[in-house]
Amino acid sequence: MPPEVRVIGVEAMPEFKEGDDLAGLMIDAAQAQGTPIEAGDVLVVTQKIVSKVEGKVVNISDVEASPLAIAITEGHRRDPRHTEWILRESKRIVRMDHGVIISETKHGFYCANAGIDASNIPGKDTLALLPDDSDASARGIRQAVKDRLGVDVAVIVSDTFGRPWRNGATDVAIGVAGMDPLHSYVGQTDSFGHELFTTEIAVADELAAAGELVGGKVAGVPVSIIRGYPYIPMEDASIQRLLRGSDKDLFR
């Protein structure tokens, strides 16, 4: 058989709230729709539901906008208190212009608005922050699946990031468990005998993007199962493996 990878959206998921059994609800929903989770699956879980379950949802009324936040937001549709949350969750502001903020988060991610947004959250004045440790979130889901089903899976926590020099956003991995997020071809040779010296593929990002194709942003499908991808198991997996250090960053 030719190589094949299947992407399955998990439907009929509830509106998540703090303290919910995320893994259990995923397992039940997948079972109910006739696509139970199997050994070797990659589970792609959107950041938004992880943040909800972990209590990383805040209200803009919980902070007072600083003079800087007010100045930054002037002329922009965003509430200055939303901007204040962005400033508080940012380790460093990379670029800022016309209300647009590109920041470095405490996790080492470079993204718009410190990864904070108000989409797919109930309530007019609520925001979702990034999880404190998305790797730990992924590990917890993976262990819960193993405890209940007795199978090993890989787990990716995904979020939507923009990309420099390209229009449109794509889902990327911000947390990973059970698999090497980076596939290195260094030292191998291609079909013409050329040795590969630098080629490494961010497979966790590719899988996160694939998961978004069956979930979208308004369909209410926050979990996907990717079946058939031969990932490399890694017990101590971390998203830090995908973050480029300053010594190799030509733009920092």
DONUZA-852716 format. One record per residue (C-alpha): x, y, z; residue in one letter; residue number from 1. Coordinates in Angstrom, 2 decimals. Layout:
<atoms>
{X->X, Y->Y, Z->Z, rest->A, nr->NUM}
...
</atoms>
This chain:
<atoms>
{X->0.00, Y->0.00, Z->0.00, rest->M, nr->1}
{X->1.22, Y->3.55, Z->-0.69, rest->P, nr->2}
{X->1.93, Y->5.80, Z->2.30, rest->P, nr->3}
{X->-1.24, Y->7.20, Z->3.83, rest->E, nr->4}
{X->-2.07, Y->9.50, Z->6.74, rest->V, nr->5}
{X->-5.64, Y->9.97, Z->7.93, rest->R, nr->6}
{X->-6.91, Y->13.07, Z->9.77, rest->V, nr->7}
{X->-10.11, Y->12.66, Z->11.80, rest->I, nr->8}
{X->-11.96, Y->15.52, Z->13.46, rest->G, nr->9}
{X->-13.49, Y->14.70, Z->16.86, rest->V, nr->10}
{X->-16.99, Y->16.18, Z->16.90, rest->E, nr->11}
{X->-19.65, Y->16.70, Z->19.59, rest->A, nr->12}
{X->-17.19, Y->18.08, Z->22.11, rest->M, nr->13}
{X->-18.70, Y->20.16, Z->24.94, rest->P, nr->14}
{X->-17.97, Y->23.76, Z->25.88, rest->E, nr->15}
{X->-15.00, Y->23.24, Z->28.18, rest->F, nr->16}
{X->-14.58, Y->24.92, Z->31.56, rest->K, nr->17}
{X->-11.92, Y->24.93, Z->34.25, rest->E, nr->18}
{X->-11.34, Y->21.54, Z->35.83, rest->G, nr->19}
{X->-13.03, Y->19.44, Z->33.12, rest->D, nr->20}
{X->-11.62, Y->16.00, Z->32.30, rest->D, nr->21}
{X->-10.26, Y->16.94, Z->28.90, rest->L, nr->22}
{X->-8.74, Y->13.56, Z->28.05, rest->A, nr->23}
{X->-11.82, Y->11.67, Z->29.21, rest->G, nr->24}
{X->-14.18, Y->13.81, Z->27.16, rest->L, nr->25}
{X->-11.95, Y->13.40, Z->24.10, rest->M, nr->26}
{X->-11.90, Y->9.64, Z->24.52, rest->I, nr->27}
{X->-15.68, Y->9.45, Z->24.93, rest->D, nr->28}
{X->-16.39, Y->11.70, Z->21.93, rest->A, nr->29}
{X->-14.02, Y->9.76, Z->19.67, rest->A, nr->30}
{X->-15.62, Y->6.49, Z->20.78, rest->Q, nr->31}
{X->-19.15, Y->7.82, Z->20.28, rest->A, nr->32}
{X->-18.50, Y->8.82, Z->16.66, rest->Q, nr->33}
{X->-17.00, Y->5.46, Z->15.79, rest->G, nr->34}
{X->-13.33, Y->6.46, Z->15.62, rest->T, nr->35}
{X->-11.91, Y->5.38, Z->18.99, rest->P, nr->36}
{X->-8.37, Y->6.44, Z->19.86, rest->I, nr->37}
{X->-5.83, Y->3.77, Z->18.91, rest->E, nr->38}
{X->-2.19, Y->3.06, Z->19.71, rest->A, nr->39}
{X->0.14, Y->5.15, Z->17.56, rest->G, nr->40}
{X->-2.35, Y->7.96, Z->17.00, rest->D, nr->41}
{X->-1.30, Y->11.59, Z->17.21, rest->V, nr->42}
{X->-3.86, Y->13.69, Z->19.08, rest->L, nr->43}
{X->-3.88, Y->17.35, Z->18.11, rest->V, nr->44}
{X->-5.57, Y->19.44, Z->20.80, rest->V, nr->45}
{X->-6.14, Y->23.16, Z->20.33, rest->T, nr->46}
{X->-4.65, Y->25.56, Z->22.84, rest->Q, nr->47}
{X->-8.00, Y->27.20, Z->23.49, rest->K, nr->48}
{X->-9.59, Y->24.20, Z->25.18, rest->I, nr->49}
{X->-6.41, Y->23.48, Z->27.12, rest->V, nr->50}
{X->-6.41, Y->27.06, Z->28.41, rest->S, nr->51}
{X->-10.08, Y->26.78, Z->29.39, rest->K, nr->52}
{X->-9.57, Y->23.55, Z->31.32, rest->V, nr->53}
{X->-6.44, Y->24.92, Z->33.04, rest->E, nr->54}
{X->-8.13, Y->28.14, Z->34.12, rest->G, nr->55}
{X->-6.15, Y->30.42, Z->31.82, rest->K, nr->56}
{X->-9.22, Y->32.49, Z->30.90, rest->V, nr->57}
{X->-9.29, Y->36.03, Z->32.29, rest->V, nr->58}
{X->-11.58, Y->39.03, Z->32.20, rest->N, nr->59}
{X->-10.31, Y->42.38, Z->30.92, rest->I, nr->60}
{X->-11.99, Y->44.07, Z->33.86, rest->S, nr->61}
{X->-9.49, Y->42.34, Z->36.16, rest->D, nr->62}
{X->-6.75, Y->44.78, Z->35.18, rest->V, nr->63}
{X->-6.42, Y->48.53, Z->34.79, rest->E, nr->64}
{X->-4.89, Y->49.71, Z->31.54, rest->A, nr->65}
{X->-1.54, Y->51.39, Z->32.01, rest->S, nr->66}
{X->-0.66, Y->54.63, Z->30.23, rest->P, nr->67}
{X->1.52, Y->52.58, Z->27.85, rest->L, nr->68}
{X->-1.34, Y->50.22, Z->27.02, rest->A, nr->69}
{X->-3.65, Y->53.16, Z->26.38, rest->I, nr->70}
{X->-1.11, Y->54.86, Z->24.13, rest->A, nr->71}
{X->-0.43, Y->51.68, Z->22.16, rest->I, nr->72}
{X->-4.12, Y->51.01, Z->21.61, rest->T, nr->73}
{X->-5.10, Y->54.50, Z->20.51, rest->E, nr->74}
{X->-6.89, Y->54.30, Z->17.16, rest->G, nr->75}
{X->-7.14, Y->50.51, Z->17.33, rest->H, nr->76}
{X->-10.33, Y->48.49, Z->17.89, rest->R, nr->77}
{X->-8.79, Y->46.55, Z->20.79, rest->R, nr->78}
{X->-9.70, Y->47.48, Z->24.35, rest->D, nr->79}
{X->-6.69, Y->49.01, Z->26.21, rest->P, nr->80}
{X->-7.19, Y->46.47, Z->29.00, rest->R, nr->81}
{X->-6.73, Y->43.71, Z->26.44, rest->H, nr->82}
{X->-3.46, Y->45.38, Z->25.50, rest->T, nr->83}
{X->-2.50, Y->45.48, Z->29.17, rest->E, nr->84}
{X->-2.87, Y->41.70, Z->29.37, rest->W, nr->85}
{X->-0.65, Y->41.38, Z->26.29, rest->I, nr->86}
{X->2.04, Y->43.50, Z->27.93, rest->L, nr->87}
{X->1.85, Y->41.49, Z->31.15, rest->R, nr->88}
{X->2.16, Y->38.17, Z->29.32, rest->E, nr->89}
{X->5.06, Y->39.31, Z->27.13, rest->S, nr->90}
{X->8.68, Y->38.72, Z->27.95, rest->K, nr->91}
{X->9.76, Y->41.17, Z->25.27, rest->R, nr->92}
{X->8.10, Y->43.34, Z->22.65, rest->I, nr->93}
{X->9.69, Y->42.56, Z->19.29, rest->V, nr->94}
{X->7.79, Y->44.99, Z->17.06, rest->R, nr->95}
{X->4.87, Y->47.32, Z->17.62, rest->M, nr->96}
{X->3.06, Y->49.53, Z->15.12, rest->D, nr->97}
{X->-0.51, Y->50.74, Z->14.52, rest->H, nr->98}
{X->-1.84, Y->48.64, Z->17.39, rest->G, nr->99}
{X->-0.15, Y->45.48, Z->16.18, rest->V, nr->100}
{X->2.11, Y->43.87, Z->18.79, rest->I, nr->101}
{X->4.59, Y->41.09, Z->18.04, rest->I, nr->102}
{X->6.00, Y->39.78, Z->21.29, rest->S, nr->103}
{X->8.20, Y->37.08, Z->22.73, rest->E, nr->104}
{X->6.30, Y->35.09, Z->25.33, rest->T, nr->105}
{X->7.74, Y->33.58, Z->28.49, rest->K, nr->106}
{X->7.70, Y->30.22, Z->26.67, rest->H, nr->107}
{X->10.02, Y->31.54, Z->23.94, rest->G, nr->108}
{X->7.33, Y->31.84, Z->21.25, rest->F, nr->109}
{X->7.28, Y->34.80, Z->18.84, rest->Y, nr->110}
{X->3.70, Y->35.64, Z->17.98, rest->C, nr->111}
{X->1.08, Y->38.35, Z->17.78, rest->A, nr->112}
{X->-0.32, Y->39.69, Z->21.05, rest->N, nr->113}
{X->1.52, Y->37.16, Z->23.26, rest->A, nr->114}
{X->-0.86, Y->34.50, Z->21.94, rest->G, nr->115}
{X->-3.85, Y->36.14, Z->23.68, rest->I, nr->116}
{X->-7.19, Y->36.41, Z->21.94, rest->D, nr->117}
{X->-10.93, Y->36.45, Z->22.55, rest->A, nr->118}
{X->-12.16, Y->34.06, Z->19.86, rest->S, nr->119}
{X->-14.09, Y->30.90, Z->20.73, rest->N, nr->120}
{X->-14.58, Y->31.97, Z->24.35, rest->I, nr->121}
{X->-17.97, Y->32.68, Z->25.91, rest->P, nr->122}
{X->-18.43, Y->36.16, Z->27.36, rest->G, nr->123}
{X->-17.88, Y->39.61, Z->25.89, rest->K, nr->124}
{X->-14.88, Y->40.62, Z->27.98, rest->D, nr->125}
{X->-12.99, Y->37.35, Z->28.35, rest->T, nr->126}
{X->-9.58, Y->36.44, Z->26.98, rest->L, nr->127}
{X->-7.64, Y->33.19, Z->26.78, rest->A, nr->128}
{X->-3.98, Y->33.24, Z->27.79, rest->L, nr->129}
{X->-1.52, Y->30.58, Z->26.69, rest->L, nr->130}
{X->-1.06, Y->27.61, Z->29.05, rest->P, nr->131}
{X->1.81, Y->28.03, Z->31.48, rest->D, nr->132}
{X->3.53, Y->24.87, Z->30.17, rest->D, nr->133}
{X->2.02, Y->23.32, Z->27.05, rest->S, nr->134}
{X->4.47, Y->20.41, Z->27.16, rest->D, nr->135}
{X->3.14, Y->19.52, Z->30.61, rest->A, nr->136}
{X->-0.41, Y->19.88, Z->29.28, rest->S, nr->137}
{X->0.39, Y->17.45, Z->26.45, rest->A, nr->138}
{X->2.06, Y->15.00, Z->28.83, rest->R, nr->139}
{X->-0.98, Y->15.03, Z->31.10, rest->G, nr->140}
{X->-3.35, Y->14.24, Z->28.24, rest->I, nr->141}
{X->-1.06, Y->11.48, Z->26.95, rest->R, nr->142}
{X->-0.79, Y->9.85, Z->30.39, rest->Q, nr->143}
{X->-4.55, Y->10.05, Z->30.93, rest->A, nr->144}
{X->-5.18, Y->8.30, Z->27.61, rest->V, nr->145}
{X->-2.68, Y->5.58, Z->28.52, rest->K, nr->146}
{X->-4.19, Y->5.13, Z->31.98, rest->D, nr->147}
{X->-7.71, Y->4.71, Z->30.60, rest->R, nr->148}
{X->-7.12, Y->2.91, Z->27.29, rest->L, nr->149}
{X->-3.75, Y->1.26, Z->27.82, rest->G, nr->150}
{X->-2.36, Y->2.62, Z->24.56, rest->V, nr->151}
{X->0.58, Y->4.87, Z->23.73, rest->D, nr->152}
{X->-0.20, Y->7.97, Z->21.68, rest->V, nr->153}
{X->1.55, Y->11.24, Z->20.91, rest->A, nr->154}
{X->-0.08, Y->14.54, Z->21.81, rest->V, nr->155}
{X->0.35, Y->17.98, Z->20.26, rest->I, nr->156}
{X->-1.08, Y->21.19, Z->21.69, rest->V, nr->157}
{X->-1.65, Y->23.51, Z->18.73, rest->S, nr->158}
{X->-2.18, Y->27.23, Z->18.28, rest->D, nr->159}
{X->-2.56, Y->29.58, Z->15.32, rest->T, nr->160}
{X->0.45, Y->31.77, Z->14.50, rest->F, nr->161}
{X->1.17, Y->34.20, Z->11.72, rest->G, nr->162}
{X->4.38, Y->33.88, Z->9.70, rest->R, nr->163}
{X->6.90, Y->36.53, Z->8.65, rest->P, nr->164}
{X->6.70, Y->37.49, Z->4.98, rest->W, nr->165}
{X->3.64, Y->35.34, Z->4.24, rest->R, nr->166}
{X->-0.05, Y->36.19, Z->4.35, rest->N, nr->167}
{X->-2.39, Y->34.00, Z->6.35, rest->G, nr->168}
{X->-1.84, Y->32.08, Z->9.56, rest->A, nr->169}
{X->-1.25, Y->28.40, Z->10.19, rest->T, nr->170}
{X->-1.53, Y->26.13, Z->13.19, rest->D, nr->171}
{X->1.75, Y->25.18, Z->14.85, rest->V, nr->172}
{X->2.73, Y->23.05, Z->17.83, rest->A, nr->173}
{X->3.21, Y->24.86, Z->21.13, rest->I, nr->174}
{X->3.40, Y->21.70, Z->23.24, rest->G, nr->175}
{X->4.27, Y->18.08, Z->22.53, rest->V, nr->176}
{X->4.46, Y->14.74, Z->24.28, rest->A, nr->177}
{X->5.46, Y->11.25, Z->23.20, rest->G, nr->178}
{X->7.10, Y->12.10, Z->19.88, rest->M, nr->179}
{X->10.14, Y->13.86, Z->18.49, rest->D, nr->180}
{X->8.77, Y->17.14, Z->17.12, rest->P, nr->181}
{X->11.73, Y->17.49, Z->14.76, rest->L, nr->182}
{X->12.69, Y->14.99, Z->12.05, rest->H, nr->183}
{X->16.34, Y->15.36, Z->11.15, rest->S, nr->184}
{X->17.73, Y->14.19, Z->7.81, rest->Y, nr->185}
{X->21.24, Y->15.40, Z->8.63, rest->V, nr->186}
{X->23.81, Y->12.82, Z->7.55, rest->G, nr->187}
{X->21.46, Y->11.01, Z->5.18, rest->Q, nr->188}
{X->21.78, Y->11.02, Z->1.41, rest->T, nr->189}
{X->19.10, Y->11.79, Z->-1.15, rest->D, nr->190}
{X->18.25, Y->9.64, Z->-4.20, rest->S, nr->191}
{X->21.12, Y->11.27, Z->-6.14, rest->F, nr->192}
{X->23.72, Y->10.56, Z->-3.47, rest->G, nr->193}
{X->23.88, Y->14.11, Z->-2.10, rest->H, nr->194}
{X->24.50, Y->14.26, Z->1.64, rest->E, nr->195}
{X->22.06, Y->16.40, Z->3.63, rest->L, nr->196}
{X->23.78, Y->18.76, Z->6.06, rest->F, nr->197}
{X->21.03, Y->20.99, Z->7.46, rest->T, nr->198}
{X->17.62, Y->19.56, Z->6.58, rest->T, nr->199}
{X->15.34, Y->19.20, Z->9.60, rest->E, nr->200}
{X->11.55, Y->19.10, Z->9.31, rest->I, nr->201}
{X->9.26, Y->20.46, Z->12.03, rest->A, nr->202}
{X->6.88, Y->17.51, Z->11.84, rest->V, nr->203}
{X->4.94, Y->18.58, Z->14.95, rest->A, nr->204}
{X->4.07, Y->21.85, Z->13.20, rest->D, nr->205}
{X->3.03, Y->19.98, Z->10.05, rest->E, nr->206}
{X->0.78, Y->17.68, Z->12.08, rest->L, nr->207}
{X->-0.72, Y->20.65, Z->13.95, rest->A, nr->208}
{X->-1.53, Y->22.31, Z->10.62, rest->A, nr->209}
{X->-3.07, Y->19.09, Z->9.31, rest->A, nr->210}
{X->-5.30, Y->18.91, Z->12.36, rest->G, nr->211}
{X->-6.62, Y->22.41, Z->11.68, rest->E, nr->212}
{X->-7.87, Y->21.32, Z->8.25, rest->L, nr->213}
{X->-10.65, Y->19.22, Z->9.82, rest->V, nr->214}
{X->-11.30, Y->21.60, Z->12.70, rest->G, nr->215}
{X->-11.24, Y->25.11, Z->11.30, rest->G, nr->216}
{X->-11.97, Y->28.10, Z->13.51, rest->K, nr->217}
{X->-15.76, Y->28.16, Z->13.73, rest->V, nr->218}
{X->-16.82, Y->24.51, Z->13.36, rest->A, nr->219}
{X->-16.44, Y->23.58, Z->17.03, rest->G, nr->220}
{X->-13.99, Y->20.73, Z->16.39, rest->V, nr->221}
{X->-11.07, Y->21.41, Z->18.76, rest->P, nr->222}
{X->-9.48, Y->17.94, Z->18.67, rest->V, nr->223}
{X->-8.26, Y->15.82, Z->15.80, rest->S, nr->224}
{X->-6.80, Y->12.34, Z->15.51, rest->I, nr->225}
{X->-3.97, Y->11.82, Z->13.03, rest->I, nr->226}
{X->-3.62, Y->8.16, Z->12.17, rest->R, nr->227}
{X->-0.90, Y->6.47, Z->10.17, rest->G, nr->228}
{X->1.94, Y->8.93, Z->10.67, rest->Y, nr->229}
{X->5.09, Y->7.02, Z->11.74, rest->P, nr->230}
{X->6.36, Y->9.45, Z->14.36, rest->Y, nr->231}
{X->9.55, Y->8.81, Z->16.29, rest->I, nr->232}
{X->8.70, Y->8.10, Z->19.96, rest->P, nr->233}
{X->10.41, Y->10.36, Z->22.49, rest->M, nr->234}
{X->9.63, Y->10.16, Z->26.19, rest->E, nr->235}
{X->11.28, Y->13.46, Z->27.10, rest->D, nr->236}
{X->9.85, Y->15.40, Z->24.15, rest->A, nr->237}
{X->9.68, Y->19.18, Z->24.43, rest->S, nr->238}
{X->8.59, Y->22.00, Z->22.16, rest->I, nr->239}
{X->11.87, Y->23.71, Z->23.03, rest->Q, nr->240}
{X->13.44, Y->21.46, Z->20.40, rest->R, nr->241}
{X->11.65, Y->23.56, Z->17.74, rest->L, nr->242}
{X->12.64, Y->26.97, Z->19.11, rest->L, nr->243}
{X->15.65, Y->28.46, Z->17.36, rest->R, nr->244}
{X->18.29, Y->29.84, Z->19.68, rest->G, nr->245}
{X->19.57, Y->33.40, Z->19.39, rest->S, nr->246}
{X->22.96, Y->32.12, Z->18.21, rest->D, nr->247}
{X->21.32, Y->30.87, Z->14.99, rest->K, nr->248}
{X->18.73, Y->33.60, Z->14.55, rest->D, nr->249}
{X->19.75, Y->36.10, Z->11.86, rest->L, nr->250}
{X->16.84, Y->38.44, Z->12.59, rest->F, nr->251}
{X->16.97, Y->38.84, Z->16.35, rest->R, nr->252}
</atoms>
